[in-house]
């Protein structure tokens, strides 16, 4: 280990061992006042996940996040459409290869060799499989999104969240302290 890195770790370790950390938070009265003012209905994460698993986008509707539903269907629809198109291209090249193997003429006669047709078949097959994986990924992500959104439905996201870090000098014992103040 280089000497500079050891010195850096030593200084950081000394700073943490010498520093006192003061943390302040809300008192109980302010928490009760805030919860009585903002009444949000806690949603069931399991129910949101179940709805999304049965009908894609239903968990987002359950969580009142309607704007996400078109994104889910656009993503799944795009991947599904592309996988069907790529399947058609794969079938086209496969039938051409089968015709050649049976001694018949195909649409690519004189344009592509057997090896080129096989390469095209592999390409369209790979693209189709990647799009199926993409559609499945969108499906799984929308279930996870519905679950997380329902779990965090009662999470406080007010503008009154802050973290302040400030150094303090203590004249009584001649030391520096680090003060962390959380405001909820």
VMD Tcl script that draws the C-alpha trace (Angstrom):
set ca {
  {0.00 0.00 0.00}
  {1.48 3.37 -0.95}
  {2.51 5.73 1.83}
  {0.14 8.49 0.64}
  {-2.86 6.18 0.86}
  {-1.85 5.04 4.39}
  {-1.53 8.65 5.53}
  {-4.93 9.49 4.04}
  {-6.59 6.57 5.83}
  {-4.85 7.52 9.08}
  {-6.07 11.14 8.87}
  {-9.64 10.06 8.08}
  {-9.57 7.57 10.96}
  {-8.31 10.21 13.37}
  {-10.98 12.67 12.26}
  {-13.74 10.16 12.96}
  {-12.31 9.09 16.29}
  {-11.94 12.69 17.52}
  {-15.24 14.02 16.18}
  {-18.45 13.98 18.16}
  {-21.53 13.54 15.99}
  {-24.69 15.34 17.08}
  {-27.89 14.30 15.33}
  {-31.15 16.18 15.77}
  {-34.53 15.14 14.45}
  {-38.21 15.90 14.91}
  {-39.91 15.84 18.21}
  {-42.94 13.59 18.70}
  {-45.50 16.44 18.58}
  {-44.52 17.58 15.11}
  {-44.71 14.00 13.81}
  {-48.26 13.62 15.15}
  {-49.33 16.94 13.64}
  {-47.92 16.02 10.23}
  {-49.55 12.59 10.17}
  {-52.93 14.05 11.07}
  {-52.63 16.68 8.34}
  {-51.62 14.36 5.51}
  {-53.78 11.28 5.40}
  {-52.52 8.99 2.67}
  {-54.01 5.59 2.18}
  {-51.40 2.85 2.51}
  {-51.56 0.59 -0.50}
  {-50.79 -3.10 -0.44}
  {-47.59 -3.95 -2.29}
  {-48.67 -7.56 -2.73}
  {-51.98 -6.51 -4.26}
  {-50.27 -4.08 -6.65}
  {-47.83 -6.81 -7.72}
  {-50.65 -9.29 -8.24}
  {-52.64 -6.83 -10.36}
  {-49.59 -6.08 -12.49}
  {-48.81 -9.76 -12.93}
  {-52.35 -10.53 -14.11}
  {-52.84 -7.45 -16.34}
  {-49.76 -5.38 -17.20}
  {-50.25 -1.81 -15.98}
  {-53.04 -2.66 -13.53}
  {-50.69 -2.20 -10.56}
  {-49.84 1.28 -11.78}
  {-53.58 2.07 -12.01}
  {-54.04 0.69 -8.48}
  {-51.27 3.05 -7.30}
  {-52.90 6.00 -9.14}
  {-49.88 6.37 -11.44}
  {-51.91 6.44 -14.64}
  {-49.15 8.09 -16.67}
  {-47.04 4.93 -16.45}
  {-49.59 2.68 -18.17}
  {-48.92 3.96 -21.72}
  {-45.19 3.51 -21.12}
  {-45.73 -0.12 -20.11}
  {-47.87 -0.88 -23.16}
  {-45.63 1.08 -25.54}
  {-42.57 -0.85 -24.33}
  {-44.20 -4.26 -24.40}
  {-46.00 -3.53 -27.68}
  {-42.82 -2.37 -29.40}
  {-40.83 -5.40 -28.33}
  {-43.69 -7.75 -29.24}
  {-44.17 -6.15 -32.67}
  {-40.46 -6.34 -33.44}
  {-40.20 -9.95 -32.30}
  {-43.09 -10.89 -34.62}
  {-41.46 -9.06 -37.54}
  {-38.15 -10.76 -36.88}
  {-39.91 -14.13 -36.66}
  {-41.43 -13.51 -40.10}
  {-37.99 -12.70 -41.53}
  {-36.52 -15.81 -39.89}
  {-39.29 -17.94 -41.40}
  {-38.71 -16.36 -44.81}
  {-35.01 -17.28 -44.84}
  {-35.69 -20.71 -43.34}
  {-38.18 -21.57 -46.07}
  {-35.68 -20.38 -48.70}
  {-33.01 -22.66 -47.23}
  {-35.41 -25.62 -47.13}
  {-36.36 -25.03 -50.77}
  {-32.68 -25.04 -51.73}
  {-32.07 -28.25 -49.84}
  {-34.99 -29.85 -51.72}
  {-33.55 -28.70 -55.05}
  {-36.17 -25.99 -55.72}
  {-35.58 -22.35 -56.57}
  {-36.15 -19.73 -53.86}
  {-36.50 -15.94 -53.82}
  {-32.78 -15.51 -53.10}
  {-31.58 -17.74 -55.95}
  {-28.47 -16.19 -57.45}
  {-28.37 -13.45 -54.79}
  {-27.30 -15.27 -51.63}
  {-25.34 -18.43 -50.98}
  {-26.49 -21.16 -48.59}
  {-24.07 -19.88 -45.98}
  {-25.37 -16.31 -46.34}
  {-28.95 -17.53 -45.89}
  {-27.93 -19.43 -42.75}
  {-26.22 -16.29 -41.43}
  {-29.37 -14.26 -42.06}
  {-31.46 -16.91 -40.32}
  {-29.18 -16.72 -37.28}
  {-29.33 -12.93 -37.28}
  {-33.13 -12.73 -37.36}
  {-33.39 -15.53 -34.78}
  {-31.04 -13.68 -32.41}
  {-32.89 -10.37 -32.86}
  {-36.23 -12.08 -32.22}
  {-34.91 -13.66 -29.04}
  {-33.49 -10.34 -27.79}
  {-36.85 -8.66 -28.32}
  {-38.65 -11.43 -26.44}
  {-36.20 -10.87 -23.57}
  {-36.90 -7.11 -23.79}
  {-40.68 -7.63 -23.58}
  {-40.21 -9.98 -20.62}
  {-37.94 -7.45 -18.93}
  {-40.56 -4.69 -19.34}
  {-43.18 -7.04 -17.89}
  {-41.05 -7.86 -14.84}
  {-40.00 -4.23 -14.32}
  {-43.60 -3.01 -14.30}
  {-44.42 -5.57 -11.59}
  {-41.42 -4.40 -9.54}
  {-42.41 -0.76 -10.15}
  {-45.95 -1.38 -8.90}
  {-44.62 -3.13 -5.80}
  {-42.11 -0.39 -4.94}
  {-44.62 2.37 -5.66}
  {-47.18 0.79 -3.35}
  {-44.56 0.23 -0.65}
  {-43.52 3.88 -0.77}
  {-47.05 5.30 -1.07}
  {-46.96 6.70 2.48}
  {-43.35 7.89 2.32}
  {-42.92 11.57 3.20}
  {-41.55 13.53 0.26}
  {-42.18 17.03 1.56}
  {-39.78 19.90 0.90}
  {-38.81 19.94 4.56}
  {-36.22 17.15 4.29}
  {-32.64 18.27 4.79}
  {-29.22 17.27 6.06}
  {-26.79 19.85 7.33}
  {-23.15 19.10 8.08}
  {-21.24 21.80 9.91}
  {-18.09 21.89 11.99}
  {-18.31 23.21 15.55}
  {-15.51 24.38 17.77}
  {-15.82 23.51 21.43}
  {-13.96 26.13 23.54}
  {-14.33 24.14 26.77}
  {-12.26 21.12 25.74}
  {-10.49 22.73 22.76}
  {-11.71 20.23 20.15}
  {-13.47 20.28 16.83}
  {-16.75 18.45 16.44}
  {-18.79 17.53 13.42}
  {-22.50 18.23 13.67}
  {-25.00 16.39 11.46}
  {-28.51 17.83 11.60}
  {-31.42 15.97 10.00}
  {-34.65 17.83 9.46}
  {-37.74 15.78 8.63}
}
mol new
graphics top color blue
foreach p $ca { graphics top sphere $p radius 0.5 }
foreach p [lrange $ca 0 end-1] q [lrange $ca 1 end] { graphics top cylinder $p $q radius 0.2 }
display resetview
